[in-house]
């Protein structure tokens, strides 16, 4: 994980995300890491239908598929978890840099 991403997670306690291969060609997918108040890091994946994003449609929770991957206590564990699902830890960045739909 790049130092600026690690700092974002630990110092500003902000979310980071990276694109991920979706389960279907009709979807976009991201893996995101969220620093919890208890000091752990939640790693999850979201998938959203492409047409909603491509056509700039409004969408709600019902349109989003959320998959909890892991909750870990250390940044090194984040790297291991995301690597195991096929995401390069160096791909993580601020959500707006990879179009993560907050």
N, C-alpha and C positions, 0 to 999 in steps of 0.2 A: 504494500500500500504506500502510495506517495505521501511524503511528510505533510503536505498541505491538507490532504484528505484526513490523515490521522489527527491533525490539529483541529480540523472542523468537527470531528466526532468527539474529541476529548476536551478541547478548550472552549469552543462555542456551543458544544452539545447540539449540533445541527445534523440533519439527515444528509446522507449521501446516496447516490443511486448510479446504476449502470444498466445499459441495455442488456437484454438477455434473449436468447432464442425462444420464441413463443411455442406453445404446444400445437398451434394451428396457424396456417398462413393467413387466416382472417383476423389475427390478433397482433397487438404489440405487447411486449413484455419488458419489465424492468425488475431488477433485484435492488432492494434498498436496505440500508442499514440505519436504524434509529437508535440513538443513545437513550436508554431509559433512565428515569430518576434514581433508580437503585444502583446505578453504575454498570449495569449490564448493557449489552447491545443486541437488539432484535434484528434478525435477518429475515426478510420476507420477499416474496415475489408477487407482483401484480400483473394481470393480463387484462387488456381492454380491447374491445372490437376496433379494428382499424378504421372502419367507416365513421365512428363517432369522433375520432381524433382527426382524421383526414378532412372531414367535412365540417370541422369545428362545431360539432353538435354539443349541446349540454348533455351531461350524463350524470348518473347518481351511483350510489353504493351498489344498487342492484345490477348495474352494468359491469362492475369490477369484480374480477376473480382474485381473491387474496389467498395466498398460500404461505403459512408460517413455516419457515425452514428451520430456524434454530434461535435460541437465546444463549449467548455466550458471555463470558466475563472479561475476556482480554481481546485486544485488537489482533493479536497473532491468531487467535481462534477464528476471528472474522475472516482473515485471509484464508485459512484452511477450509472453512465451510464454503465460502464462495468459490474457491478453486475446485472443490469437489463437485460443484454443480455446473462447472464450465464457464465461470466468470473470472476474468483476470482481475485481481485486486487493484491493479494499476489503472483499470478503466473507471473506477469510481470517481465521482466528481460532484460538485454542487448540482442539485436537481435540474435547475434551469439550463445547464449546459448539455443535457442529454434528453430534453423534452419530457422529463418525468412529470406526469400530471398530478400536481399536489392537490 
